[in-house]
Amino acid sequence: MSNRSNEWQPIETAPKDFNQLILYCGEFICMGRWSEYYKEWEDDCGIERLRIQPSHWMLLPEPPKQEKNDEIN
């Protein structure tokens, strides 16, 4: 994705397209996504499926660019 924003946005404006987002849930920040099946936000950081109620969201940053000599063999 290009044109990534690094500012918190209200959760009402979050995309519900199953992409991971950074979510602010009051007491903690996690990665999560919208579950179309359950019709709620889910935490992607744990083993169990946690229902969360985030108030804000942010896109994940671009991954670091790898130099040719940094590639895994």
LINHU-V216691 format. One record per run of one state. SS is the DSSP state (a for helix, b for strand, c for the rest). FROM is the first residue (numbers start at 1). TO is the last residue. If there is no record, write none. Layout:
SS|FROM|TO  SS|FROM|TO
This chain:
c|1|8  b|9|10  a|11|13  c|14|20  b|21|24  c|25|28  b|29|35  c|36|39  b|40|43  c|44|49  b|50|52  c|53|55  b|56|59  c|60|67  a|68|70  c|71|73
